[in-house]
Amino acid sequence: MGPNRSFLFAPGDHARRVEKALTLAADAVILDLEDAVAISNKVAARALVVAALQASRRPHGYVRVNSFDTPFCFGDIQAVVVPGLDGIVLPKLEDAAQLVAVHWMLRALERERGLPEGGIDLMPIIETARGHVAVRELARTAATLGGRVRRLAFGAGDYTLDLGMAWSLEEAELAPVRAEMVLASRNAELEPPVDTVWIELREAEAYVRSCARSVAIGFQGRMCIHPDQIDPAHAAYSPPAEEVARAERMVAAFAVAEAQGLAAIQLEGRFIDYPIVQRAERVLQLHRSIQAKKS
């Protein structure tokens, strides 16, 4: 599917914002039926979202449905599984059985409607204490669903609310759950997770620092709530040009050394063995996927 550096939210019942979001450079747009839509508008918003999914667009099109234990989740999924839907975002995941049930619903609807089976991505959000405690089990279950779930996402707004935490600009209080999500994802052989939205819209420098911390700990991208957050996310979650160039030199030099029977070399003052060169290859793979998206 290409890079997943930015997932931009747009309220599903606001046609103008949805239309604009679908023209922007985000890697994916999430048309929201949950928190951004008033209870009185939730059912009506489904038709607007379905219509938007049929329009031509640049980014992938996802829909965030309401959480599993609400009266709206089943109806949301039933309504939006149509051609043009790339993925479902499932909020407040806490129980592996919920994940299996949503996968089952999606598979049944894909078969019924002549869509490719397994073609709709399912991205759960971990955003409660119960979800945090269960994240290893949730990731392991996700890995058994035939590729339906490629990655998890983290939601700090509901998480800090649930735990009664103060959400600070430097986010030290979020380090444990972030680390656990990266570990659980890797253990289950999922993609790296996608990080939380940033709600302090005037704190642009703090947002850049947050993205840098997120990259350093192992996240692959960011959920965004404003178009101005897209470019900083892309800058943070894309390898810098100098890192790409160094990775190219490392891979080339190691290939020559390996052909000579060597598995450890020095280049530009850096020790290089298989783990280091494999990381360089990942950098190049991400760079190529980003370049392919631009073309």
PAZAPA-4460 file (N, C-alpha, C; in steps of 0.05 Angstrom, whole numbers, plus 32768, in hexadecimal, padded with zeros to 4 digits):
% residues 295
    n_x    n_y    n_z   ca_x   ca_y   ca_z    c_x    c_y    c_z   seq   type   mol
   8010   7FE8   8000   8000   8000   8000   8011   8019   8000     1      M     A
   802B   8017   8001   803C   802E   8001   8040   8039   801D     2      G     A
   804C   8051   8020   8052   805B   803B   8039   8062   804A     3      P     A
   803B   8060   8064   8025   8067   8076   802E   807C   808A     4      N     A
   8037   8093   8080   8042   80A8   8091   802C   80B9   809D     5      R     A
   8016   80BC   808F   8001   80CE   8099   7FE5   80C3   8093     6      S     A
   7FD4   80C3   80A7   7FB8   80BC   80A5   7FA8   80D4   80AE     7      F     A
   7F9C   80E3   809C   7F8F   80FC   80A2   7F71   80F7   80A8     8      L     A
   7F67   80FF   80BF   7F4B   80FD   80C5   7F3B   8113   80B8     9      F     A
   7F23   810C   80B0   7F0F   8120   80A7   7EF4   8117   80B1    10      A     A
   7EE4   812A   80BC   7ECA   8122   80C6   7EB7   8119   80B0    11      P     A
   7EAC   8101   80B3   7E9D   80F5   809E   7E84   8103   8096    12      G     A
   7E79   8115   80A8   7E61   8123   80A2   7E66   813F   8098    13      D     A
   7E7F   8146   8091   7E86   8161   8088   7E90   815F   806C    14      H     A
   7E7F   8161   8058   7E86   815C   803D   7E9D   816C   8033    15      A     A
   7E9E   8186   803A   7EB3   8197   8030   7ECF   818E   803A    16      R     A
   7ED0   8188   8054   7EEA   817F   805F   7EF2   8164   8054    17      R     A
   7EDF   8153   8050   7EE5   8139   8043   7EF0   813C   8027    18      V     A
   7EE3   814D   8018   7EEB   8152   7FFC   7F07   815D   7FFB    19      E     A
   7F0D   8170   800D   7F28   817C   800E   7F3D   8167   8016    20      K     A
   7F36   8158   802B   7F4A   8145   8035   7F52   8131   8020    21      A     A
   7F3F   8129   800F   7F45   8115   7FFA   7F56   8120   7FE4    22      L     A
   7F5B   813A   7FE3   7F6D   8145   7FCF   7F89   814A   7FDA    23      T     A
   7F8D   8146   7FF4   7FA7   814D   8000   7FBB   8137   7FFD    24      L     A
   7FD3   813C   8007   7FEA   812A   8002   7FED   8115   8018    25      A     A
   7FDA   8112   802A   7FDC   80FD   803F   7FDD   80E2   8032    26      A     A
   7FEB   80CF   803F   7FEC   80B4   8034   7FD0   80A7   8035    27      D     A
   7FC0   80AE   8049   7FA5   80A3   804C   7F94   80B8   805A    28      A     A
   7F7A   80B7   8053   7F66   80C8   8061   7F53   80B5   8070    29      V     A
   7F4D   80BD   8089   7F3A   80AD   8099   7F21   80BE   809B    30      I     A
   7F0C   80B5   808D   7EF1   80C2   808F   7EE5   80B8   80A9    31      L     A
   7EDF   80CA   80BB   7ED9   80C3   80D7   7EBB   80C2   80DB    32      D     A
   7EB2   80AB   80E6   7E96   80A8   80EF   7E95   80A8   810E    33      L     A
   7EAC   80A9   811B   7EAC   80A7   8138   7EAC   80C2   8146    34      E     A
   7EC2   80CA   8152   7EC3   80E1   8163   7EBD   80FC   8155    35      D     A
   7EC2   80FE   813B   7EBD   8117   812D   7EA1   811B   8125    36      A     A
   7E8F   8107   8129   7E74   8109   8120   7E61   8107   8138    37      V     A
   7E4F   811A   813A   7E3B   811A   8150   7E29   8101   814E    38      A     A
   7E20   80F8   8165   7E0F   80E0   8166   7DF7   80E4   8154    39      I     A
   7DEB   80FB   8153   7DD4   80FF   8142   7DDA   80FD   8124    40      S     A
   7DF3   8100   811D   7DFA   80FF   8100   7E07   80E5   80F7    41      N     A
   7E0C   80D3   810A   7E1C   80BB   8103   7E10   80AA   80ED    42      K     A
   7DF7   80A5   80ED   7DEB   8094   80D9   7DEB   80A2   80BE    43      V     A
   7DE3   80BC   80BD   7DE3   80CB   80A4   7DFE   80CE   8098    44      A     A
   7E13   80CF   80A9   7E2E   80D3   809F   7E38   80BC   808E    45      A     A
   7E2C   80A4   8092   7E36   808D   8083   7E33   8090   8065    46      R     A
   7E1D   809B   805D   7E18   809F   8040   7E2C   80B3   8034    47      A     A
   7E32   80C8   8043   7E45   80DC   803A   7E61   80D0   8037    48      L     A
   7E68   80BE   804A   7E82   80B1   8048   7E83   809F   8030    49      V     A
   7E6F   808F   802C   7E6E   807D   8015   7E71   808C   7FFB    50      V     A
   7E62   80A3   7FF9   7E64   80B3   7FE0   7E81   80BD   7FDC    51      A     A
   7E8E   80C6   7FF2   7EA9   80D0   7FF0   7EBC   80BB   7FE7    52      A     A
   7EB8   80A2   7FF0   7ECA   808C   7FE8   7EC9   8087   7FCA    53      L     A
   7EB4   808F   7FBD   7EB2   808A   7FA0   7EC0   809F   7F90    54      Q     A
   7EC7   80B5   7F9C   7ED4   80CB   7F8E   7EF2   80C5   7F88    55      A     A
   7EFC   80D1   7F73   7F19   80CE   7F6E   7F29   80DC   7F84    56      S     A
   7F40   80D1   7F8B   7F4F   80DC   7FA1   7F6C   80D4   7F9F    57      R     A
   7F7D   80E2   7FAD   7F9A   80DB   7FAF   7F9F   80C7   7FC5    58      R     A
   7F96   80CC   7FDD   7F9E   80B9   7FF3   7F8C   80A1   7FF4    59      P     A
   7F95   808D   8003   7F84   8076   800A   7F6C   8080   801B    60      H     A
   7F56   8072   8018   7F3E   807A   8026   7F36   8066   803C    61      G     A
   7F37   806E   8055   7F2F   805F   806C   7F16   806B   8079    62      Y     A
   7F09   805B   8089   7EF2   8065   8098   7EF6   805C   80B5    63      V     A
   7EF5   806F   80C8   7EF4   8067   80E4   7ED7   8063   80EC    64      R     A
   7ED1   804A   80F2   7EB6   8044   80FC   7EB4   8049   811A    65      V     A
   7E9D   8047   8125   7E9A   8049   8142   7EA3   802F   814F    66      N     A
   7EAA   8031   8169   7EB6   801B   8177   7EA3   8003   8178    67      S     A
   7EAE   7FEC   817D   7EA0   7FD3   817B   7E88   7FD1   818D    68      F     A
   7E8A   7FDD   81A5   7E75   7FDB   81B9   7E5F   7FF1   81B7    69      D     A
   7E5F   7FFF   81A1   7E4A   8014   819D   7E34   8009   818B    70      T     A
   7E1D   8016   818A   7E07   800D   8179   7E0D   8013   815B    71      P     A
   7E23   8021   8155   7E27   802A   813A   7E3B   8019   812A    72      F     A
   7E4C   8009   8138   7E62   7FFC   812A   7E59   7FEA   8113    73      C     A
   7E47   7FD8   8119   7E3E   7FC5   8104   7E33   7FD4   80EC    74      F     A
   7E21   7FE7   80F1   7E15   7FF6   80DB   7E2A   8006   80CC    75      G     A
   7E3E   8011   80D9   7E53   8020   80CB   7E61   800D   80B8    76      D     A
   7E69   7FF6   80C1   7E78   7FE4   80B0   7E67   7FDA   8099    77      I     A
   7E4F   7FD3   809F   7E3D   7FCA   808A   7E39   7FDF   8074    78      Q     A
   7E39   7FF9   807C   7E34   800E   8069   7E4C   8015   8058    79      A     A
   7E64   8014   8063   7E7B   8020   8055   7E8C   800B   8046    80      V     A
   7E86   7FF2   8049   7E95   7FDE   8039   7E8B   7FDE   801D    81      V     A
   7E98   7FEF   800D   7E91   7FF4   7FF1   7EAA   7FF6   7FE1    82      V     A
   7EA8   7FF4   7FC6   7EC0   7FF9   7FB6   7ECB   8015   7FBC    83      P     A
   7EE5   8017   7FBE   7EF1   8030   7FC4   7EFB   8032   7FE1    84      G     A
   7EF1   8020   7FF2   7EFA   8020   800E   7F15   8010   8010    85      L     A
   7F29   801E   801A   7F43   8010   801E   7F46   8004   803A    86      D     A
   7F39   8010   804E   7F3D   8005   8069   7F28   8010   807D    87      G     A
   7F26   8001   8092   7F15   8008   80A9   7F28   800D   80C1    88      I     A
   7F22   8023   80CF   7F30   8029   80E8   7F1D   8022   80FF    89      V     A
   7F26   8011   8111   7F15   8007   8127   7F1F   8013   8141    90      L     A
   7F10   8026   814D   7F1A   8033   8165   7F16   8022   817E    91      P     A
   7F26   8029   8192   7F23   801F   81AD   7F22   8000   81AE    92      K     A
   7F34   7FF4   819F   7F35   7FD6   81A0   7F40   7FCD   81BB    93      L     A
   7F32   7FBA   81C8   7F39   7FB0   81E2   7F39   7F92   81E4    94      E     A
   7F2C   7F85   81D2   7F27   7F68   81D4   7F2C   7F5B   81B9    95      D     A
   7F3C   7F46   81B9   7F42   7F38   81A0   7F2A   7F2E   8192    96      A     A
   7F15   7F27   81A1   7EFC   7F1D   8195   7EEF   7F32   8184    97      A     A
   7EF2   7F4B   818B   7EE7   7F61   817B   7EF5   7F62   8160    98      Q     A
   7F0F   7F5E   8160   7F1F   7F5F   8148   7F16   7F48   8135    99      L     A
   7F13   7F31   8140   7F0A   7F1A   8130   7EEF   7F1E   8125   100      V     A
   7EDC   7F29   8135   7EC1   7F2E   812C   7EC0   7F42   8115   101      A     A
   7ED0   7F58   8117   7ED0   7F6C   8101   7EDD   7F60   80E8   102      V     A
   7EF2   7F50   80EB   7EFD   7F43   80D4   7EE8   7F31   80C7   103      H     A
   7ED9   7F22   80D7   7EC4   7F11   80CC   7EAF   7F21   80BD   104      W     A
   7EA7   7F37   80C8   7E93   7F49   80BA   7E9E   7F52   809F   105      M     A
   7EB7   7F5C   80A0   7EC3   7F66   8087   7EC5   7F50   8072   106      L     A
   7ECD   7F38   807A   7ED0   7F22   8067   7EB5   7F1B   805B   107      R     A
   7EA0   7F1A   806C   7E85   7F14   8062   7E7B   7F29   804E   108      A     A
   7E80   7F42   8054   7E77   7F57   8043   7E87   7F58   8029   109      L     A
   7EA0   7F53   802A   7EB0   7F51   8012   7EA6   7F3C   7FFF   110      E     A
   7EA0   7F24   800A   7E95   7F0E   7FFA   7E7A   7F16   7FEE   111      R     A
   7E69   7F20   7FFF   7E4E   7F27   7FF6   7E4E   7F3C   7FE0   112      E     A
   7E61   7F4F   7FE2   7E60   7F66   7FCF   7E75   7F64   7FB9   113      R     A
   7E81   7F4C   7FB6   7E93   7F48   7FA0   7EAD   7F57   7FA1   114      G     A
   7EB6   7F5D   7FBA   7ECF   7F6B   7FBE   7EE5   7F57   7FC3   115      L     A
   7EFE   7F5E   7FBE   7F14   7F4B   7FC3   7F15   7F44   7FE1   116      P     A
   7F15   7F2A   7FE6   7F15   7F21   8002   7F2F   7F28   8010   117      E     A
   7F2D   7F36   8026   7F44   7F3F   8035   7F50   7F59   802A   118      G     A
   7F43   7F65   8017   7F4D   7F7E   800B   7F4A   7F96   801C   119      G     A
   7F38   7F96   802F   7F33   7FAD   8040   7F45   7FAB   8059   120      I     A
   7F56   7FBE   805C   7F68   7FBF   8073   7F59   7FC5   808C   121      D     A
   7F62   7FBB   80A3   7F55   7FC0   80BD   7F6B   7FCA   80CF   122      L     A
   7F68   7FE4   80D8   7F7C   7FF0   80E9   7F6F   7FF7   8104   123      M     A
   7F75   7FE7   8119   7F6A   7FEC   8133   7F7A   8002   8142   124      P     A
   7F6C   8011   8153   7F79   8025   8164   7F7A   801B   8181   125      I     A
   7F91   801B   818D   7F94   8015   81A9   7F92   8030   81B8   126      I     A
   7F7E   8033   81C9   7F7A   804D   81D6   7F6D   804C   81F1   127      E     A
   7F6F   8035   81FF   7F65   8032   821A   7F79   8022   822A   128      T     A
   7F75   8022   8245   7F86   8011   8256   7F83   7FF4   824F   129      A     A
   7F6A   7FEB   824B   7F66   7FCF   8244   7F73   7FC8   8229   130      R     A
   7F72   7FDA   8216   7F80   7FD5   81FD   7F9E   7FD3   8201   131      G     A
   7FA9   7FE5   8211   7FC6   7FE4   8217   7FCD   7FC9   8223   132      H     A
   7FBF   7FC1   8238   7FC6   7FA8   8245   7FC3   7F90   8232   133      V     A
   7FB1   7F91   8220   7FAB   7F7B   820E   7FBA   7F7D   81F3   134      A     A
   7FCC   7F91   81EF   7FD6   7F96   81D5   7FE6   7F7F   81C9   135      V     A
   7FF4   7F70   81D9   8003   7F59   81CE   7FF0   7F44   81C4   136      R     A
   7FDB   7F3E   81D3   7FC7   7F2B   81C9   7FB9   7F35   81B0   137      E     A
   7FB3   7F4F   81B0   7FA5   7F5B   8199   7FB7   7F59   8180   138      L     A
   7FD0   7F5F   8183   7FE2   7F5D   816D   7FE5   7F41   8163   139      A     A
   7FE8   7F2E   8175   7FEA   7F11   816D   7FD1   7F09   815E   140      R     A
   7FB9   7F11   8168   7FA0   7F0A   815A   7F9F   7F17   813F   141      T     A
   7FA7   7F30   813E   7FA7   7F3E   8124   7FB8   7F2F   810F   142      A     A
   7FCE   7F24   8118   7FE0   7F16   8105   7FD4   7EFC   80FB   143      A     A
   7FBE   7EF2   8106   7FB2   7ED9   80FD   7F9C   7EDE   80E9   144      T     A
   7F96   7EF7   80E2   7F7E   7EFD   80D2   7F85   7F00   80B4   145      L     A
   7F99   7EF2   80AB   7F9E   7EF0   808E   7FA7   7F0A   8081   146      G     A
   7FB4   7F1C   8090   7FBD   7F35   8085   7FA9   7F4B   8087   147      G     A
   7F92   7F46   8093   7F7D   7F5B   8095   7F88   7F73   80A5   148      R     A
   7F96   7F6D   80BB   7FA1   7F82   80CC   7FBE   7F83   80C7   149      V     A
   7FC7   7F99   80BC   7FE4   7F9C   80B6   7FF2   7FAB   80CC   150      R     A
   7FE3   7FBD   80DA   7FF0   7FCE   80EE   7FDC   7FD6   8103   151      R     A
   7FE5   7FDE   811B   7FD5   7FEA   812F   7FDA   8008   812F   152      L     A
   7FC8   8017   813C   7FCB   8033   8140   7FC7   803A   815D   153      A     A
   7FD2   8051   8166   7FD0   8059   8181   7FC0   8074   8182   154      F     A
   7FAD   8075   8196   7F9E   808E   819A   7FA2   8099   81B6   155      G     A
   7FB1   80AF   81B8   7FB8   80B9   81D2   7FA1   80C9   81DF   156      A     A
   7F8F   80D4   81CF   7F7A   80E4   81DB   7F68   80D4   81EE   157      G     A
   7F5D   80BE   81E4   7F4D   80AD   81F5   7F5D   809E   820A   158      D     A
   7F76   8098   8202   7F88   8089   8215   7F8D   809A   822E   159      Y     A
   7F94   80B3   822A   7F9A   80C4   8242   7F80   80CA   8251   160      T     A
   7F6A   80CC   8243   7F50   80D0   8251   7F4A   80B7   8262   161      L     A
   7F4D   80A0   8257   7F47   8087   8265   7F58   8084   827E   162      D     A
   7F71   808B   827C   7F83   8087   8293   7F85   80A0   82A5   163      L     A
   7F77   80B5   829E   7F79   80CD   82AF   7F93   80DB   82AD   164      G     A
   7FA1   80D9   8297   7FBC   80E4   8294   7FBA   8101   8289   165      M     A
   7FCE   8111   828F   7FD2   812A   8282   7FE3   8125   8269   166      A     A
   7FDA   812E   8252   7FE8   812A   8238   7FFA   8141   8234   167      W     A
   8014   813E   823A   8027   8154   8239   8033   8157   821D   168      S     A
   803F   816E   8218   804B   8172   81FE   8062   815F   81F8   169      L     A
   8071   8157   820D   8088   8146   8208   8080   8128   820B   170      E     A
   8068   8122   8214   805C   8107   8212   806C   80F1   8220   171      E     A
   807A   80F7   8235   8089   80E2   8244   8075   80CD   824E   172      A     A
   805D   80D5   8255   804A   80C3   8260   8040   80AE   824C   173      E     A
   8045   80B3   8232   803C   80A1   821D   8052   808C   8215   174      L     A
   806A   8090   821F   8080   807F   8217   807B   8061   821C   175      A     A
   806F   8059   8233   806B   803C   8238   8058   8030   8223   176      P     A
   8042   803C   821E   802E   8030   820B   8039   8030   81EF   177      V     A
   8048   8045   81E7   8054   8045   81CD   8068   802E   81CA   178      R     A
   8079   802B   81DD   808D   8016   81DC   807F   7FFB   81DB   179      A     A
   806A   7FF7   81EA   805C   7FDD   81EA   804F   7FD8   81CF   180      E     A
   8045   7FEC   81C2   8038   7FE8   81A8   804D   7FE0   8193   181      M     A
   8064   7FED   8194   8079   7FE6   8181   8082   7FC9   8185   182      V     A
   8086   7FC2   819F   808F   7FA7   81A5   807A   7F92   819D   183      L     A
   8061   7F97   81A4   804B   7F84   819E   8048   7F81   8180   184      A     A
   804B   7F96   8171   8048   7F95   8154   805F   7F84   8148   185      S     A
   8077   7F89   8151   808D   7F7A   8146   808C   7F5D   814D   186      R     A
   8084   7F57   8166   8082   7F3B   816F   806D   7F2C   815E   187      N     A
   8058   7F3A   8156   8043   7F2D   8145   8049   7F2F   8128   188      A     A
   805F   7F3B   8120   8067   7F3E   8104   8054   7F4F   80F5   189      E     A
   8048   7F63   8102   8039   7F78   80F5   804C   7F8E   80EC   190      L     A
   8041   7FA1   80DC   8050   7FB9   80D6   8054   7FC9   80EF   191      E     A
   8067   7FDC   80EF   8068   7FEE   8106   804E   7FFE   8109   192      P     A
   8047   8006   8121   802D   8013   8125   802D   8030   811B   193      P     A
   8015   803B   811B   8011   8057   8113   800B   8067   812C   194      V     A
   8016   807E   812F   8015   808D   8148   7FFC   809F   8149   195      D     A
   7FF8   80A9   8161   7FE0   80B9   8168   7FDE   80D4   815A   196      T     A
   7FC7   80DF   815A   7FC3   80FB   8151   7FD1   810E   8164   197      V     A
   7FD5   8126   815B   7FE0   813C   816C   7FCC   8152   816D   198      W     A
   7FC3   8158   8185   7FAC   816B   8188   7FB3   8188   818D   199      I     A
   7FCD   818D   8194   7FD5   81A8   819A   7FDE   81B6   8180   200      E     A
   7FCA   81C0   8172   7FCE   81CA   8156   7FE1   81E2   8155   201      L     A
   7FE4   81F1   816A   7FF6   8208   816A   8012   8201   8172   202      R     A
   8016   81E8   817B   8031   81DF   8184   803F   81D0   816E   203      E     A
   8046   81DE   8159   8052   81D1   8141   806D   81C5   8147   204      A     A
   807D   81D3   8157   8098   81C9   815D   8096   81B0   816F   205      E     A
   8084   81B0   8182   8080   8199   8193   8076   8181   8183   206      A     A
   8066   8186   816F   805C   8171   815D   8074   8164   814E   207      Y     A
   8085   8175   8144   809D   816A   8136   80AE   8159   8149   208      V     A
   80B1   8162   8161   80C0   8152   8175   80B2   8138   817B   209      R     A
   8097   8139   817C   8088   8120   8181   808B   810C   816A   210      S     A
   808B   8116   8152   808F   8104   813B   80AB   80F8   813C   211      C     A
   80BF   8108   8143   80DA   80FD   8145   80DC   80E7   815A   212      A     A
   80CF   80EB   8171   80D0   80D6   8185   80C2   80BD   817B   213      R     A
   80AC   80C1   816D   809D   80AB   8162   80AD   809A   814E   214      S     A
   80BB   80A8   813D   80CC   809A   8129   80E2   808B   8138   215      V     A
   80EE   8098   814C   8105   808B   815A   80FD   8072   8168   216      A     A
   80E4   8070   8172   80DB   8059   8181   80D0   8043   816F   217      I     A
   80CA   804A   8155   80C3   8034   8143   80A7   8036   8136   218      G     A
   809A   804D   8138   8080   8051   812A   8086   8058   810D   219      F     A
   8072   8051   80FB   8076   8056   80DF   8067   806E   80D4   220      Q     A
   8055   807A   80E3   8046   8090   80D9   8034   809C   80EF   221      G     A
   8023   80AE   80E7   8014   80BF   80F9   7FF7   80C3   80F0   222      R     A
   7FE5   80C2   8102   7FCA   80CB   80FD   7FCA   80EA   8100   223      M     A
   7FBC   80F8   80EF   7FBC   8115   80EE   7FA0   811F   80EF   224      C     A
   7F9D   8137   80FC   7F82   8144   80FD   7F81   815F   80EF   225      I     A
   7F97   8167   80E3   7F97   8181   80D5   7FAA   817E   80BD   226      H     A
   7FA3   818A   80A6   7FB5   8188   808E   7FD1   8192   8093   227      P     A
   7FD5   81A5   80A5   7FF0   81AF   80AB   8002   819A   80B8   228      D     A
   7FF6   8185   80C2   8006   8170   80CF   8011   815B   80BB   229      Q     A
   8008   815D   80A2   8011   8148   808E   802E   814B   8088   230      I     A
   8037   8163   8080   8053   8166   8077   8067   8160   808D   231      D     A
   8062   8169   80A6   8075   8161   80BB   8076   8143   80C0   232      P     A
   805F   8136   80BD   805E   8119   80C0   806E   810B   80AA   233      A     A
   806A   8115   8091   8079   8109   807B   8097   810D   807E   234      H     A
   809F   8125   8088   80BB   812A   808C   80C7   8118   80A1   235      A     A
   80B8   8114   80B7   80C2   8104   80CD   80C3   80E6   80C6   236      A     A
   80AF   80DC   80B9   80AD   80BF   80B4   80B9   80B6   8099   237      Y     A
   80C6   80C8   808B   80D5   80C2   8073   80F3   80C3   8079   238      S     A
   8102   80B1   806F   811F   80B3   8074   812B   80CB   8067   239      P     A
   813C   80DA   8075   8149   80F2   8069   815B   80EA   8051   240      P     A
   8160   80FC   8040   816F   80F7   8028   818B   80EC   802F   241      A     A
   8197   80F8   8044   81B2   80EF   804B   81B2   80D2   8056   242      E     A
   819C   80CB   8064   819A   80AF   806E   8196   809C   8057   243      E     A
   8187   80A4   8042   8183   8093   802B   819D   808F   801C   244      V     A
   81AC   80A5   8019   81C6   80A3   800B   81D9   8091   801A   245      A     A
   81DA   8094   8035   81EC   8084   8045   81E4   8066   8043   246      R     A
   81C9   8061   8044   81BF   8046   8042   81C8   8039   8027   247      A     A
   81C6   8049   8012   81CF   803F   7FF7   81EC   8037   7FF8   248      E     A
   81FD   8048   8004   8219   8042   8005   821F   8029   8016   249      R     A
   8210   8027   802C   8214   8010   803E   820D   7FF6   8030   250      M     A
   81F6   7FF6   8023   81EC   7FDD   8015   8200   7FD6   7FFF   251      V     A
   8209   7FE9   7FF0   821B   7FE4   7FDA   8236   7FD9   7FE5   252      A     A
   8241   7FE6   7FFA   825A   7FDD   8004   8258   7FC2   8011   253      A     A
   8243   7FBC   801E   823F   7FA2   802B   823C   7F8C   8016   254      F     A
   822F   7F92   8000   822C   7F7E   7FEB   8248   7F76   7FE0   255      A     A
   8259   7F8A   7FDC   8274   7F84   7FD3   8283   7F73   7FE8   256      V     A
   8281   7F7B   8001   828F   7F6C   8016   8284   7F50   8019   257      A     A
   826A   7F4D   8017   825E   7F32   801A   8268   7F20   8003   258      E     A
   826A   7F2B   7FEB   8274   7F1B   7FD5   8290   7F12   7FD9   259      A     A
   829F   7F20   7FEB   82BA   7F18   7FF1   82BC   7F07   800A   260      Q     A
   82A4   7EFF   8015   82A3   7EED   802C   82A4   7EFC   8046   261      G     A
   829F   7F16   8046   829F   7F26   805F   8283   7F2C   8068   262      L     A
   827E   7F2B   8082   8264   7F31   808D   8264   7F48   80A1   263      A     A
   827B   7F55   80A3   827D   7F6D   80B4   8292   7F7F   80A9   264      A     A
   828B   7F99   80A4   829D   7FAC   8099   829A   7FC7   80A8   265      I     A
   82AC   7FD9   80A2   82A9   7FF5   80AB   82A6   8007   8093   266      Q     A
   8294   801A   8095   8290   802E   8080   828A   8049   808D   267      L     A
   829A   805C   8086   8296   8077   8090   8295   8078   80AE   268      E     A
   82A5   8068   80BB   82A6   8067   80D8   8291   8057   80E5   269      G     A
   8281   8049   80D6   826B   8039   80E2   8270   801C   80DD   270      R     A
   826C   800C   80F2   826D   7FEF   80F0   8253   7FE5   80E2   271      F     A
   8256   7FD3   80CF   823F   7FC9   80BF   8240   7FAB   80BF   272      I     A
   822A   7F9F   80C9   8226   7F82   80C6   820A   7F7D   80BC   273      D     A
   8200   7F65   80BD   81E6   7F5F   80B1   81CF   7F70   80BD   274      Y     A
   81CC   7F72   80D8   81B6   7F83   80E2   81B7   7F9F   80D8   275      P     A
   81CF   7FAB   80D6   81D2   7FC7   80CE   81CA   7FCA   80B1   276      I     A
   81D3   7FB7   80A0   81CD   7FB9   8084   81B0   7FB3   807E   277      V     A
   81A4   7FA2   808E   8187   7F9D   808B   8177   7FB5   8092   278      Q     A
   817F   7FC4   80A6   8172   7FDD   80AC   8174   7FF1   8095   279      R     A
   818C   7FF2   8089   8190   8003   8072   817E   7FFB   805B   280      A     A
   817A   7FE2   8057   8168   7FD8   8042   814B   7FE0   8047   281      E     A
   8143   7FE1   8061   8128   7FEA   8068   8125   8008   8061   282      R     A
   813A   8017   8067   8139   8034   8060   8135   8037   8042   283      V     A
   8143   8028   8032   8141   802A   8015   8126   8021   800B   284      L     A
   811B   800C   8018   8101   8003   8010   80EB   8018   8015   285      Q     A
   80ED   8025   802D   80DA   803A   8033   80DD   8051   8020   286      L     A
   80F6   8059   801A   80FB   806F   8007   80EF   8068   7FEC   287      H     A
   80F2   8050   7FE3   80E7   8049   7FC9   80C9   804A   7FC8   288      R     A
   80BC   8042   7FDE   809F   8043   7FDF   8095   805F   7FDF   289      S     A
   80A4   8071   7FEC   809C   808E   7FEC   80A0   809A   7FD0   290      I     A
   80B6   8093   7FC3   80BA   809D   7FA8   80A6   8093   7F95   291      Q     A
   809E   8079   7F98   8089   806E   7F86   806E   807C   7F8A   292      A     A
   8068   8084   7FA2   804F   8093   7FA7   8050   80AE   7F99   293      K     A
   8067   80BB   7F97   8069   80D5   7F8B   8066   80D3   7F6D   294      K     A
   806D   80BD   7F61   806E   80BA   7F44   8052   80B6   7F38   295      S     A
***
